[in-house]
Amino acid sequence: MNAAPPQVMATLAALQLIQTLHARHGPLLFHQSGGCCDGSSPMCFAQGDFIVGDRDVQLGEIGGAPFYISASQFAYWKHTQLIIDVVPGRGGMFSLENGEGVRFLVRSRLFSEDEFARLKDAGKV
């Protein structure tokens, strides 16, 4: 059987911004909370500036940065692959891309039945 598909991935534009932010701030991490203040924008932090919760789920890595999602969001989005992109705009209030003239954005697609079965077999959902 084929390997499980990645649960999170990034576009080339997102990877380039991650590289820029890493050069400026050091190791990074992402958190997708679906919280009240910045909506469901993925937030980028310097590692050590954000405490990952005990129930947060690590979906994978993008550009070498771990990507976490809250357990409640994971329960809702576990059937989808998250694709992190960059669009013009203002970043989240506390996210490191704020002030860059662009912001991270989540796009998504549903996993096929086969892909979801492979995720289940791998213990990822």
Sequence and secondary structure as in RCSB ss.txt:
>XXXX:A:sequence
MNAAPPQVMATLAALQLIQTLHARHGPLLFHQSGGCCDGSSPMCFAQGDFIVGDRDVQLGEIGGAPFYISASQFA
YWKHTQLIIDVVPGRGGMFSLENGEGVRFLVRSRLFSEDEFARLKDAGKV
>XXXX:A:secstr
      SEEE HHHHHHHHHHHHHHSSEEEEE   SSSTT  EEEETTSS   TT EEEEEETTEEEEE HHHHH
HHTTEEEEEEEEES   TTSTTTTTTEEEEEEEEE  HHHHHHHHHTT  
